[in-house]
Amino acid sequence: MGFSYNNQILHAESVALTDLVESYGSPIYVYSRTDIENNWQEFDQAFGLHPHLVCYAVKANPNLAVLNVLAKIGAGFDIVSIGELERVLEAGGEAHKCVFSGVAKTAVEIRRALEVGVRCFNIESASELNKIESIAQSIGKQAPISIRVNPDVDAKTHPYISTGLKENKFGVDIDEALGLYQKAQDSKYLSVCGIDCHIGSQITEVSPFLDALDKVLILFEQLKKQDISISHLDLGGGVGIDYAGEQTIDIQNYINAIISKVGAMGEIEIIIEPGRAVVGNAGVFITKVEYLKQNSTHAFAIVDGAMNDLLRPSFYNAYHRVLTVDKNAIGIQSKWDIVGPVCETGDFLAKGRNLSLTEGDYLAVMSAGAYGFTMSSNYNSRTRVAEVMVSGNTHQLVRERESVQDLFAKEYLIK
Ligand SMILES: *Cc1c(COP(=O)(O)O)cnc(C)c1O
């Protein structure tokens, strides 16, 4: 575990978080390199000898250092924009290990992805297939494609992060996919490589994944009958993590279950795209208690971090554990609402937490490595925070805190 107490002080690996705020200020995101590596490797090793590629979903945490750490241990990447593609390349990742997902790929993005040679485009509509075909033709290349099918299974997760139901905007209906594959098969500029699906995020049971896989395998068989050969199955990301003590998926069981279904079809390569499960519990958000304020019904700890830094609580009503960084400190015991400085009632990081607090204390908002910094904004003209990577007893700034000048560096006064 990357984050644990030592002498009552919360540490990231062997580094006290108190030392990190001294060096880098507050608020900050702190990541554990060892946790990131171990989490990715757990997926990778679970496959054993079965052909596979674990493509880290960049959107969960796109910091260059995070991508760099993963590239060094051989990760593939799931990208959803040209920005993510360029990040991966900058961080030493390989284009031929990138799968390109996303519902609205633009011509510029498609052209660039073809030029650098991504492994596969995950196609989300008939129009996108046409667009990719014509761009591939115009530059004399063949585009490798999978169709992202919508298997219409309930991932049993938050509605904002469920993607595999008919009412969601993602993918194409599985019955429609056959026609698209035939079209792709007949095109000189497209080469069919796989079938893709991604049913949602923060999924804590294996069964929705297996339900989706069953539907994918039916399509696989249908394609085989038509002599359309598929070299990989991409089962997307979505493996959930422990935020609040919930039961989560055992990775080895999950992979074993997939392999035993797919194995019956032969040695077909399996791609998975975990994001949250690689980085979520490998990062924390550290914030300082600026003010304590109690009224007749509520106790508020007003901190220097806010919804613009960590949106998940406001956006999805997500729960993050909150720990005091220094347990030696003696404070006021209460049920605190941890709220930020932003002028929105929805600006909270946590509610009703039993903590002993004093002004000046530091709090660690746990499990903040995924969909944390990456969803941050400058709302209320707040500068985006610094990010720090810890490895053993060393630490390194991996993104500078923005300055106030940075906030309007690309703006102009009226002419
Ligand atoms: C978001 C996303 C992922 C990663 O999801 P996690 O829940 O973070 O594992 C993988 N694939 C696609 C297509 C996505 O949109």
The ligand as a Tripos MOL2 file, in Angstrom:
@<TRIPOS>MOLECULE
LIG
   15    15     1     0     0
SMALL
NO_CHARGES

@<TRIPOS>ATOM
      1 C1        -13.2040    5.8870  -19.3550 C.3       1 LIG1
      2 C2        -12.8830    4.7590  -20.2290 C.ar      1 LIG1
      3 C3        -12.0500    3.7320  -19.7790 C.ar      1 LIG1
      4 C4        -11.5070    3.6690  -18.3800 C.3       1 LIG1
      5 O1        -12.4910    3.4920  -17.4350 O.3       1 LIG1
      6 P1        -12.0910    3.1790  -15.9180 P.3       1 LIG1
      7 O2        -13.3790    3.0680  -15.2230 O.co2     1 LIG1
      8 O3        -11.2750    4.3370  -15.4530 O.co2     1 LIG1
      9 O4        -11.3080    1.9080  -15.9250 O.co2     1 LIG1
     10 C5        -11.7170    2.7240  -20.6720 C.ar      1 LIG1
     11 N1        -12.2000    2.7250  -21.9460 N.ar      1 LIG1
     12 C6        -13.0070    3.6910  -22.3960 C.ar      1 LIG1
     13 C7        -13.4970    3.6220  -23.7990 C.3       1 LIG1
     14 C8        -13.3770    4.7320  -21.5710 C.ar      1 LIG1
     15 O5        -14.2050    5.6800  -22.0230 O.3       1 LIG1
@<TRIPOS>BOND
     1     1     2 1
     2     2     3 ar
     3     2    14 ar
     4     3     4 1
     5     3    10 ar
     6     4     5 1
     7     5     6 1
     8     6     7 2
     9     6     8 1
    10     6     9 1
    11    10    11 ar
    12    11    12 ar
    13    12    13 1
    14    12    14 ar
    15    14    15 1
@<TRIPOS>SUBSTRUCTURE
     1 LIG1         1 GROUP 0 **** ****
